[in-house]
Amino acid sequence: MQNVWGKLRELAHTVVVWTKPPSSGLAGTDGQHIWIDPSLSSTEKRCVLAHEIFHLVAGHTTCQPPTVERQLRLEVARFLIPYEDLRRVAGWATCPAEMAEELNVIEQVVLDRLATLDGDQLQELWPPSEHIA
C-alpha cells in the first residue's frame, strides 16, 4: 500500500486543514493548503489527500478542466494501486467494491485504475475461462 502521508511530508510547505473546503467539493487546494472535509472516512481521506497532493505536484492552484481532472485521477489510481496489488485482489474479488475495500481505496479509484490497463493486462487479471464451450 502506498504511503500517502509520507508523500505529503515531501511537500513541507503544505498545510492540511481539516474543514470543509472553500469550494463545494470534498477537498481542495490553493497550492499551499489542502482542505479536507473531516466527515470523510479514513479511506476517503486517503484518496482525496492523494488527489490533492498530485494537484500540488502538478502546480495546480485552482479547479482544473475535466480532461485534466481525469488524467490526474488516472495518475492517482496508478499511485494508490500498484499493478501487483490489483492482480492479487482481482484473483478473488467479485466486484470493484470488494476490490476497493481490500486495497484501502474508494471504488472510483479501482474503476480509474482499471481504465489505465491495456487489453493484455486485463486478460492477465481475468483470463478467458478454459471451461467455456
N, C-alpha and C positions, 0 to 999 in steps of 0.2 A: 504494500500500500504506500502510495506517495505521501510524503510529509508536507502538507500544505502549510503548516505553521512554521516549519523550517524554511520554506520558500519565502514566507513573509519576513522572517528575520534577515534575509538577504537584502530587504528593502528597508534599511534602518530609518529612513526619513519618513516612513509611512505610519500613520496613526489610525488604529481601528477604533471606531466609535460605535458602541452597541446601542443604537437607537434607530428608529425608522429613518431611512434616508430622506434627504430633501426632495428627491424625485418620488414618483409614485411606485417605484419598484421595491423589491425585497432587499436590494443592496445597490450601492453606487460609489463612485469615486470622483474626486476632482483633481487627481494627480498627486495629492498629498495625504488625503484622508480616505478611508474606506468606511462607509456606513453600512451596518448590517442590522437588519430587524432582529431584535433579541428574542422574538417569539418563535423563530425558526428552530427546528430540531437540530441536533448536533450534526447530523448528516447533511442537512440543507445548508447549515452554516459553512461546513467544509467545502461544499460545492460552490456556493456563491462567493466565498472568500477566494477560492482558486480562480474563479471567473474574473473577479475584480483585480486580482494580482496580475493576471495576464493582460488586462487593460492597462495597468500601470507600466508593465514591462514594454508594452507597445507604444507608450507615450500618450495614451488617450486621457483626456481630462473632461470630456463631455459625452453625452449619448452618441452612439455610432449608428450609421445606417444599417438596415437589416442584413445586407451582404457581409459587412464587417463583423456584425454580431454572430452571424452563422459561422464564419471562418474561425472566429475566436472560440466559439463553443466546441468546434471540432478539435481545435488545439488543446483546449482544456480537457476534453474527453480522452485524448491520447495521453495526456499527462496523468490524469487520475486513474486510468485503467490501462496498464501495460498489457500488451497482446497476450503474454503468457498467462496473466491472471484471467483475462477474458476467456482464453482457451480452456483453462482449468474449470471455470464455472459453467461454460457452455456445455460441457460434457454431461452435466446432470440437471441443470436448472430447466424448469419447464416454461418459463416466461421471463420477459425483461424485468418485471417487478422482483422476481426471485433473485435474478442476477444482481440487481441493484442492491438488494438487502445484503447479499454476501460480499459485494465489492465496496460497501460503505459509500455509496453514491445514490443520487436520486435517479429515478427511472429515465428521465430525459437524457442524462449523461450516458447511460447504457445505449439508448437509441442513437445518440450522436456518435458514440464510439463505433457502433455497428455501421453507421453511414460512412465511416472512414475506411472500411475494409474493401478490398478488391474481391473479385469472384473466387480466386484461388484461396484466399483467407477464409471467406465464408464457407467454401466447400470443406476446408480443413476443420472448421468448427462443427459443421453439420454435414458430414459426408452422405451421399445418396445411400439409401438403405440397400443392402445386398439381397434383402428378402422380398423386394417388390417384384412382382411377376410382370 
